[in-house]
Amino acid sequence: MPAGLVISAPASGVGKTTLTLALARAWRNRGLNVQCFKSGPDYIDPAFHAAATGRASVNVDSWAMDRATISHLVSRGADADVVLAEGSMGLFDGVAARGVSGTGATADIAEMLGWPVLLVIDPSGQAQTAAAIAAGLRDYRPGVRLAGVVLNRVASQRHEDLVRRALDDAGIAVFGALPRHAEINLPKRHLGLVQAEEQAEIGKLIDEAARFVAEHVDLDAVLRSAASWSPQSAANGLNVTPPGQRIALARDAAFSFVYPHMLEAWRAAGADISTFSPLADEAPDASADVCWLPGGYPELHAGKIAANAHFRSGLRAFAETRPVHGECGGYMVLGTALTDADGVCHEMAGLLGLETSFAKRRMHLGYRLAELAAPMPGHRAGARLRGHEFHYSTILAQPDTALAVVHDATGAVIAETGSRRGNTTGTFFHLIAEDR
């Protein structure tokens, strides 16, 4: 029977991902089968999980998914020895208005699955106050159970002793304390971690993290703190219709932000996915019946995309007879122009009138509920789609017919409506699920 555990923290940036990867690899090195999940709308961390465990990881999200969908997704851990769900942001951080089965908080997943929480606490600039924070998180929500704490970035033995004593007085177990260790810092850029597939040394980095954590954390005690878990059998609750029978999917360093559960759902429904690389000047497969451009980092590669005439002409030819859809970065590339960080304007595919600028940076972040005014690949007019938006680009022009009425998590209508023109559609949000 698998043992389930949630890795969370009081806030972002304290080491959740590093600890998750290290624990997963360390237990895998001991011969255990480890299955990871990511709580919340993060399309980068699952690839790191897969690199650490050798098993595909998927997202679970209480704002966008119902319990049947979450149960179906986590059931893949039924044959594992250990199941780890990495949280996002702080343990109780979500949106103000409840979504399908929660607010998107990691605590929702912990309570729903009955898995205790292993807290990563960074006590930099404090000592006993770290225990007060941990105790507050332990007591904040009765249905969420705390397993214990791993301290990260402790400054000295004296610092560690002060924090440990305070946590012990609060009745909170400390499984280990990690001193600062620059060698296992994961590189970052403006949308989060540099992707696993872009890091040639990722395996060595995870091995070093596993060695370091095994040296400073009681792995056996952490494993004993996990809850025995019997997955509930669940029918496929994904409620996903593939956008086509044969899907041409853009896939490279500029087009990589797609939720793994969506691709799996498409394949499970019988779709065939062929990938192509716009950065390698490849066009979509002519035998496909739909083309899908996911998000990613086109703003970092705008000059190359603009210069790749074979890709752009092939995409235009494809769109003359078949549907093309883009999400976020893919949507930007379907537009007329993209201005990079240096203020240089690059010509894009021109299938939509959208013009965007990365030089005028402003963060757009949050859950999105879209009510489609017209069909898009895989979804009928009137469908309610749940997704998440995270980008820094600014819309300079969005002249085409709106694809949807889009609301944020508070219900407010936002300007990023998506666009449609002929066979081409695009949105700034990344699709997670469709309401039943």
C-alpha positions as CSV (number, residue, x, y, z in Angstrom):
1,M,0.0,0.0,0.0
2,P,1.5,3.4,-1.0
3,A,2.5,6.0,1.6
4,G,1.3,9.5,0.8
5,L,2.9,12.8,1.8
6,V,2.5,16.4,0.8
7,I,5.5,18.7,0.6
8,S,4.6,22.3,1.4
9,A,5.9,25.5,3.1
10,P,4.8,28.8,4.5
11,A,5.6,30.6,1.2
12,S,7.2,30.2,-2.2
13,G,11.0,30.1,-2.7
14,V,11.9,28.1,0.5
15,G,13.0,24.9,-1.2
16,K,9.9,22.7,-1.8
17,T,11.0,21.6,-5.3
18,T,14.5,20.8,-4.2
19,L,13.4,18.8,-1.2
20,T,10.8,16.9,-3.3
21,L,13.3,16.0,-5.9
22,A,15.9,15.0,-3.3
23,L,13.5,12.8,-1.4
24,A,12.2,11.2,-4.5
25,R,15.7,10.3,-5.9
26,A,17.0,9.2,-2.5
27,W,14.1,6.8,-2.0
28,R,14.4,5.6,-5.6
29,N,18.1,5.0,-5.0
30,R,17.0,2.7,-2.1
31,G,14.9,0.7,-4.6
32,L,11.5,2.3,-3.8
33,N,9.0,3.2,-6.6
34,V,8.2,6.9,-6.1
35,Q,5.3,8.8,-7.7
36,C,5.1,12.6,-7.7
37,F,2.3,15.0,-8.3
38,K,2.2,18.8,-8.4
39,S,-0.6,20.6,-6.6
40,G,-1.6,23.7,-8.6
41,P,-1.1,25.1,-12.1
42,D,2.6,24.6,-12.7
43,Y,3.7,23.1,-16.0
44,I,7.4,23.1,-15.2
45,D,7.8,21.1,-12.0
46,P,6.3,17.8,-13.3
47,A,9.2,17.4,-15.7
48,F,11.6,17.7,-12.8
49,H,9.6,15.1,-10.9
50,A,9.8,12.7,-13.9
51,A,13.6,13.2,-14.1
52,A,13.9,12.3,-10.4
53,T,11.6,9.3,-10.3
54,G,11.5,7.9,-13.8
55,R,7.7,8.2,-13.7
56,A,5.5,10.8,-15.3
57,S,4.1,13.4,-12.9
58,V,0.8,15.3,-13.4
59,N,-0.9,18.3,-11.8
60,V,-3.9,18.1,-9.5
61,D,-5.8,21.3,-8.9
62,S,-8.7,21.8,-6.6
63,W,-9.9,25.1,-8.2
64,A,-10.1,23.6,-11.7
65,M,-10.7,19.9,-11.1
66,D,-13.5,18.0,-9.3
67,R,-12.8,15.1,-6.9
68,A,-13.4,12.5,-9.5
69,T,-10.7,13.9,-11.8
70,I,-8.2,14.3,-8.9
71,S,-8.9,10.7,-7.8
72,H,-8.4,9.4,-11.3
73,L,-5.1,11.3,-11.7
74,V,-3.6,10.2,-8.3
75,S,-4.7,6.6,-8.8
76,R,-1.6,6.2,-11.0
77,G,0.3,6.0,-7.7
78,A,-1.4,2.8,-6.7
79,D,1.6,0.7,-7.6
80,A,4.1,3.0,-6.0
81,D,5.8,2.7,-2.6
82,V,5.8,6.4,-1.9
83,V,3.6,9.1,-3.3
84,L,4.7,12.8,-3.0
85,A,2.6,15.8,-3.8
86,E,4.6,19.0,-4.1
87,G,2.6,22.0,-3.2
88,S,2.6,25.5,-4.7
89,M,3.1,28.8,-2.9
90,G,2.2,28.6,0.8
91,L,0.2,25.7,2.3
92,F,-3.1,27.6,2.5
93,D,-2.6,30.0,-0.4
94,G,-5.4,29.9,-2.9
95,V,-7.9,32.2,-4.4
96,A,-10.7,34.0,-2.5
97,A,-13.6,32.3,-4.3
98,R,-14.0,28.5,-4.2
99,G,-13.7,26.7,-7.5
100,V,-14.8,23.2,-8.4
101,S,-13.5,21.4,-5.3
102,G,-11.5,24.1,-3.5
103,T,-9.6,27.3,-3.8
104,G,-6.5,25.8,-5.4
105,A,-4.6,25.6,-2.1
106,T,-2.2,22.8,-1.4
107,A,-4.1,22.2,1.8
108,D,-7.2,21.2,-0.2
109,I,-5.2,18.3,-1.7
110,A,-3.8,17.3,1.6
111,E,-7.2,17.2,3.3
112,M,-8.9,15.5,0.3
113,L,-6.4,12.7,0.1
114,G,-5.7,12.4,3.8
115,W,-2.0,12.9,3.4
116,P,0.0,14.6,6.1
117,V,2.1,17.7,5.3
118,L,5.9,17.8,5.5
119,L,6.8,21.5,5.9
120,V,9.9,23.1,4.5
121,I,10.8,26.0,6.8
122,D,13.5,28.5,6.0
123,P,14.4,30.2,9.3
124,S,16.7,32.8,7.8
125,G,16.6,36.0,9.8
126,Q,14.7,34.3,12.7
127,A,14.9,31.5,15.2
128,Q,12.1,30.6,17.6
129,T,9.6,32.5,15.4
130,A,10.0,29.7,12.9
131,A,8.3,27.4,15.5
132,A,5.4,29.9,15.9
133,I,4.9,29.9,12.1
134,A,5.0,26.1,12.0
135,A,2.5,25.8,14.9
136,G,0.2,28.3,13.2
137,L,0.2,26.3,10.0
138,R,-0.4,23.1,12.0
139,D,-3.5,24.5,13.8
140,Y,-5.0,26.7,11.1
141,R,-7.2,24.1,9.5
142,P,-8.4,21.0,11.4
143,G,-8.6,18.7,8.4
144,V,-4.9,19.2,7.5
145,R,-2.4,17.1,9.5
146,L,1.2,18.1,9.9
147,A,3.8,15.3,9.7
148,G,6.8,17.5,10.7
149,V,9.4,19.9,9.5
150,V,12.6,20.0,7.5
151,L,14.6,23.2,8.1
152,N,16.4,24.7,5.1
153,R,19.3,27.2,4.9
154,V,20.2,27.1,8.6
155,A,23.0,29.5,9.3
156,S,24.9,27.6,12.0
157,Q,24.7,24.8,14.6
158,R,23.6,27.4,17.2
159,H,20.9,28.6,14.9
160,E,19.7,25.1,14.3
161,D,19.6,24.3,18.0
162,L,17.5,27.4,18.8
163,V,15.0,26.5,16.1
164,R,14.9,22.8,17.0
165,R,14.3,23.5,20.7
166,A,11.4,25.8,19.9
167,L,9.8,23.3,17.5
168,D,10.3,20.5,20.1
169,D,8.5,22.7,22.7
170,A,5.7,23.1,20.3
171,G,5.4,19.4,19.8
172,I,6.5,19.5,16.1
173,A,8.9,16.9,14.8
174,V,12.1,18.0,13.0
175,F,13.3,15.5,10.5
176,G,16.4,17.3,9.5
177,A,18.2,20.6,9.0
178,L,19.9,21.6,5.7
179,P,22.7,24.1,5.7
180,R,23.1,26.5,2.8
181,H,24.4,24.5,-0.2
182,A,24.7,26.6,-3.4
183,E,25.5,23.5,-5.6
184,I,21.9,22.4,-5.6
185,N,20.2,25.7,-6.4
186,L,18.0,25.3,-9.5
187,P,18.4,28.0,-12.1
188,K,15.4,30.4,-12.6
189,R,14.1,32.8,-15.2
190,H,11.0,35.1,-15.4
191,L,8.3,32.3,-15.5
192,G,10.0,30.1,-12.9
193,L,12.6,27.4,-13.0
194,V,14.6,26.8,-16.2
195,Q,13.0,23.8,-17.6
196,A,14.4,20.3,-16.9
197,E,14.8,19.5,-20.6
198,E,17.0,22.6,-21.0
199,Q,19.5,21.5,-18.2
200,A,22.0,18.9,-19.5
201,E,23.2,18.3,-15.9
202,I,19.8,17.9,-14.3
203,G,20.5,14.3,-13.4
204,K,23.7,15.2,-11.6
205,L,22.1,18.1,-9.8
206,I,19.3,15.8,-8.5
207,D,21.8,13.2,-7.4
208,E,23.7,15.8,-5.5
209,A,20.5,17.1,-3.8
210,A,19.6,13.5,-2.9
211,R,23.1,12.9,-1.4
212,F,22.9,16.2,0.5
213,V,19.4,15.6,1.9
214,A,20.2,12.0,2.8
215,E,23.1,13.3,4.9
216,H,21.1,15.8,6.8
217,V,17.5,14.4,6.9
218,D,16.2,11.2,8.6
219,L,14.7,9.6,5.5
220,D,13.3,6.7,7.5
221,A,11.5,9.0,9.9
222,V,10.0,11.0,7.0
223,L,8.8,7.8,5.4
224,R,7.2,6.6,8.6
225,S,5.3,9.9,8.9
226,A,3.6,9.4,5.6
227,A,0.0,8.0,5.6
228,S,-0.8,4.6,4.3
229,W,-3.1,5.3,1.3
230,S,-5.5,3.1,-0.6
231,P,-6.4,4.8,-3.9
232,Q,-10.1,5.0,-4.6
233,S,-11.0,3.4,-7.9
234,A,-12.2,6.2,-10.2
235,A,-13.5,6.2,-13.8
236,N,-11.8,8.6,-16.1
237,G,-13.1,11.9,-14.8
238,L,-11.1,14.1,-17.1
239,N,-14.0,15.0,-19.3
240,V,-11.6,15.8,-22.1
241,T,-12.3,15.7,-25.9
242,P,-9.1,15.8,-28.0
243,P,-8.9,18.7,-30.3
244,G,-8.5,16.3,-33.2
245,Q,-7.8,12.7,-34.1
246,R,-4.2,13.5,-35.2
247,I,-2.7,16.5,-33.4
248,A,0.4,18.3,-34.6
249,L,1.9,19.7,-31.4
250,A,4.7,22.3,-31.4
251,R,7.3,21.1,-28.9
252,D,10.8,22.6,-28.2
253,A,12.4,25.2,-25.9
254,A,10.0,27.9,-27.1
255,F,6.8,25.8,-26.9
256,S,6.8,23.5,-23.9
257,F,4.1,24.7,-21.4
258,V,1.4,22.1,-21.6
259,Y,-0.1,20.2,-18.7
260,P,0.9,16.5,-18.9
261,H,-2.6,15.3,-17.9
262,M,-4.0,17.0,-21.0
263,L,-1.7,15.2,-23.4
264,E,-2.4,11.9,-21.6
265,A,-6.2,12.5,-21.8
266,W,-5.9,13.2,-25.5
267,R,-4.0,9.9,-26.1
268,A,-6.4,8.0,-23.8
269,A,-9.3,9.2,-26.0
270,G,-7.6,7.8,-29.1
271,A,-5.8,10.8,-30.4
272,D,-2.3,10.5,-32.1
273,I,0.2,13.3,-31.3
274,S,3.0,14.2,-33.6
275,T,5.5,16.9,-32.5
276,F,7.4,19.4,-34.5
277,S,9.9,22.1,-33.7
278,P,9.3,25.7,-34.9
279,L,12.8,26.6,-33.6
280,A,14.2,23.9,-36.0
281,D,12.1,25.5,-38.8
282,E,9.7,22.6,-39.0
283,A,6.1,22.9,-40.2
284,P,3.2,21.0,-38.7
285,D,2.6,17.5,-40.0
286,A,0.6,17.8,-43.2
287,S,-1.4,14.6,-42.3
288,A,-2.6,16.1,-39.0
289,D,-6.2,17.5,-38.7
290,V,-5.4,20.1,-36.0
291,C,-2.3,22.1,-34.9
292,W,-1.7,23.1,-31.3
293,L,0.9,25.6,-30.2
294,P,1.4,25.5,-26.4
295,G,2.9,28.3,-24.3
296,G,6.6,28.6,-23.5
297,Y,9.3,31.2,-24.2
298,P,8.7,32.6,-27.7
299,E,9.8,36.0,-26.4
300,L,13.3,34.6,-25.9
301,H,13.4,33.2,-29.4
302,A,11.4,35.8,-31.3
303,G,14.1,36.5,-33.8
304,K,14.6,32.9,-34.7
305,I,10.9,32.3,-35.0
306,A,10.6,35.3,-37.3
307,A,13.5,34.0,-39.5
308,N,12.1,30.5,-39.8
309,A,10.2,31.0,-43.0
310,H,9.4,27.3,-43.6
311,F,7.7,27.1,-40.2
312,R,5.6,30.2,-40.7
313,S,4.6,29.4,-44.3
314,G,3.8,25.8,-43.4
315,L,1.6,27.0,-40.4
316,R,-0.2,29.4,-42.6
317,A,-0.9,26.7,-45.3
318,F,-2.1,24.4,-42.6
319,A,-4.5,27.0,-41.2
320,E,-6.2,27.5,-44.6
321,T,-8.0,24.2,-44.3
322,R,-7.7,23.0,-40.7
323,P,-7.9,24.4,-37.1
324,V,-4.9,25.9,-35.4
325,H,-5.0,26.9,-31.7
326,G,-2.4,28.6,-29.5
327,E,-2.1,29.0,-25.8
328,C,-0.2,32.0,-24.3
329,G,3.2,32.0,-26.0
330,G,1.6,30.0,-28.8
331,Y,-1.1,32.6,-29.1
332,M,1.5,35.3,-29.3
333,V,3.2,33.5,-32.2
334,L,-0.1,33.2,-34.1
335,G,-0.3,37.0,-34.0
336,T,1.1,39.6,-36.2
337,A,4.1,40.9,-34.2
338,L,6.0,40.2,-31.0
339,T,8.3,42.9,-29.5
340,D,11.2,41.4,-27.5
341,A,12.8,42.6,-24.3
342,D,15.2,44.9,-26.3
343,G,12.3,46.6,-28.0
344,V,12.8,44.9,-31.4
345,C,9.6,44.0,-33.2
346,H,9.5,40.6,-34.9
347,E,7.0,39.4,-37.5
348,M,5.0,36.4,-36.3
349,A,2.7,34.0,-38.2
350,G,0.0,36.7,-38.9
351,L,-2.9,34.2,-38.5
352,L,-4.4,36.6,-35.9
353,G,-4.1,40.4,-35.5
354,L,-2.6,40.1,-32.0
355,E,0.4,42.3,-31.2
356,T,2.3,41.8,-28.0
357,S,5.3,43.3,-26.3
358,F,7.7,41.8,-23.8
359,A,9.5,45.1,-23.6
360,K,6.4,46.5,-21.8
361,R,6.4,43.9,-19.0
362,R,3.5,43.5,-16.6
363,M,2.7,40.3,-14.8
364,H,-0.6,38.6,-15.6
365,L,-1.2,35.8,-13.1
366,G,-4.3,33.8,-12.0
367,Y,-7.0,31.3,-12.6
368,R,-9.3,31.9,-15.5
369,L,-12.8,30.7,-16.3
370,A,-13.7,31.2,-20.0
371,E,-17.1,30.8,-21.6
372,L,-16.6,30.2,-25.2
373,A,-18.4,32.4,-27.6
374,A,-17.4,30.2,-30.5
375,P,-16.0,26.7,-30.8
376,M,-12.3,26.0,-30.4
377,P,-10.6,22.7,-31.1
378,G,-12.0,20.1,-28.8
379,H,-14.6,22.4,-27.2
380,R,-18.1,23.6,-28.3
381,A,-19.4,27.1,-28.2
382,G,-20.8,27.7,-24.7
383,A,-18.3,25.4,-23.0
384,R,-16.9,26.6,-19.7
385,L,-13.1,26.1,-19.6
386,R,-10.9,26.4,-16.5
387,G,-7.3,27.4,-16.9
388,H,-4.5,29.5,-15.6
389,E,-2.7,32.5,-17.0
390,F,0.9,33.5,-16.2
391,H,2.9,35.8,-18.5
392,Y,4.6,39.2,-18.5
393,S,3.8,40.2,-22.1
394,T,1.5,43.2,-22.8
395,I,-1.2,43.3,-25.4
396,L,-0.6,46.1,-27.9
397,A,-3.5,45.1,-30.2
398,Q,-6.2,42.4,-30.1
399,P,-8.4,43.3,-33.0
400,D,-10.0,40.0,-33.9
401,T,-13.3,38.7,-32.7
402,A,-13.2,37.6,-29.0
403,L,-13.1,33.9,-28.5
404,A,-14.6,33.9,-25.0
405,V,-15.8,35.9,-22.1
406,V,-13.0,35.4,-19.6
407,H,-13.3,35.9,-15.9
408,D,-10.7,35.8,-13.2
409,A,-11.2,33.8,-9.9
410,T,-13.2,36.6,-8.4
411,G,-15.6,36.7,-11.3
412,A,-14.3,39.9,-12.8
413,V,-14.2,40.1,-16.6
414,I,-10.7,40.5,-17.9
415,A,-9.3,41.9,-21.2
416,E,-7.5,38.8,-22.3
417,T,-10.5,37.3,-24.2
418,G,-8.6,35.3,-26.7
419,S,-9.2,35.7,-30.4
420,R,-10.6,33.9,-33.4
421,R,-10.2,34.4,-37.1
422,G,-11.0,31.8,-39.7
423,N,-9.7,28.4,-38.6
424,T,-7.4,30.0,-36.0
425,T,-8.1,30.5,-32.3
426,G,-5.9,31.5,-29.3
427,T,-6.0,32.2,-25.6
428,F,-3.7,33.6,-23.0
429,F,-4.8,31.0,-20.5
430,H,-3.5,27.4,-20.3
431,L,-6.4,24.9,-20.3
432,I,-6.6,22.6,-17.3
433,A,-10.2,21.2,-17.4
434,E,-13.7,21.8,-18.8
435,D,-16.6,22.1,-16.4
436,R,-19.0,19.2,-16.5
